[in-house]
């Protein structure tokens, strides 16, 4: 039987990507609910937590991306789709 070999560097990279992707999905989900006017205080809290994580130094260093630009693009798409009802986010 052939031994199983792990590529830990690849595995950690894949895990990091999955974590950031989930944070982006959660951010989008909560923002959509808030823009639709059906969000709760928990959604506001979750949206802020995801935003704080996405713009964290860890994400910036790990992926070498402009995280503020990423959030701006996500917000622009969501605001365009849901009519830019910013008051639900306040």
C-alpha positions as CSV (number, residue, x, y, z in Angstrom):
1,X,0.0,0.0,0.0
2,X,1.3,3.4,-1.0
3,X,1.8,5.9,1.9
4,X,-0.3,9.0,1.8
5,X,1.7,12.2,1.3
6,X,0.5,15.6,2.4
7,X,1.6,18.9,1.0
8,X,1.1,21.0,4.1
9,X,2.0,24.3,2.4
10,X,-0.7,23.7,-0.2
11,X,-3.2,22.5,2.5
12,X,-2.7,25.6,4.6
13,X,-3.0,27.8,1.6
14,X,-6.3,26.1,0.6
15,X,-7.6,26.5,4.1
16,X,-6.7,30.2,4.2
17,X,-8.5,30.7,0.8
18,X,-11.6,28.9,2.1
19,X,-11.7,31.0,5.3
20,X,-11.5,34.3,3.4
21,X,-14.0,33.1,0.8
22,X,-16.5,32.2,3.6
23,X,-16.0,35.6,5.2
24,X,-16.8,37.3,1.8
25,X,-19.9,35.1,1.4
26,X,-21.1,35.9,4.9
27,X,-20.4,39.6,4.4
28,X,-22.5,39.5,1.1
29,X,-25.3,37.5,2.8
30,X,-25.6,39.9,5.7
31,X,-25.3,43.0,3.5
32,X,-28.1,41.8,1.2
33,X,-30.4,41.2,4.1
34,X,-29.7,44.7,5.5
35,X,-30.2,46.3,2.1
36,X,-33.5,44.5,1.7
37,X,-34.6,45.8,5.1
38,X,-34.9,42.4,6.7
39,X,-31.6,42.3,8.5
40,X,-31.3,42.0,12.2
41,X,-28.8,43.4,14.7
42,X,-27.0,40.1,14.5
43,X,-26.6,40.6,10.7
44,X,-25.2,44.1,11.3
45,X,-22.8,42.7,13.8
46,X,-21.8,39.8,11.5
47,X,-21.3,42.2,8.5
48,X,-19.0,44.3,10.6
49,X,-17.0,41.3,11.9
50,X,-16.6,40.0,8.4
51,X,-15.5,43.4,7.1
52,X,-13.0,43.7,10.0
53,X,-11.6,40.3,9.1
54,X,-11.4,40.9,5.4
55,X,-9.5,44.2,5.8
56,X,-7.2,42.6,8.4
57,X,-3.4,42.7,8.1
58,X,-3.4,38.9,8.0
59,X,-5.6,38.8,4.8
60,X,-3.7,41.6,3.2
61,X,-0.3,39.9,3.8
62,X,-1.4,36.4,3.0
63,X,-3.0,37.3,-0.3
64,X,-1.3,40.5,-1.2
65,X,-4.6,42.2,-2.3
66,X,-6.2,45.5,-1.8
67,X,-8.9,44.4,0.6
68,X,-10.6,47.8,0.7
69,X,-11.0,47.7,-3.1
70,X,-12.5,44.2,-2.8
71,X,-15.1,45.4,-0.3
72,X,-15.8,48.5,-2.4
73,X,-16.5,46.3,-5.5
74,X,-18.7,44.0,-3.5
75,X,-20.7,46.9,-2.0
76,X,-21.1,48.6,-5.4
77,X,-22.5,45.4,-6.9
78,X,-24.9,44.9,-4.0
79,X,-26.0,48.5,-3.9
80,X,-26.7,48.4,-7.6
81,X,-28.7,45.2,-7.3
82,X,-30.8,46.4,-4.3
83,X,-31.3,50.0,-5.2
84,X,-28.7,51.5,-2.9
85,X,-30.8,51.5,0.2
86,X,-28.0,52.6,2.5
87,X,-30.3,53.5,5.4
88,X,-30.7,49.8,6.3
89,X,-26.9,49.6,7.0
90,X,-26.9,52.4,9.5
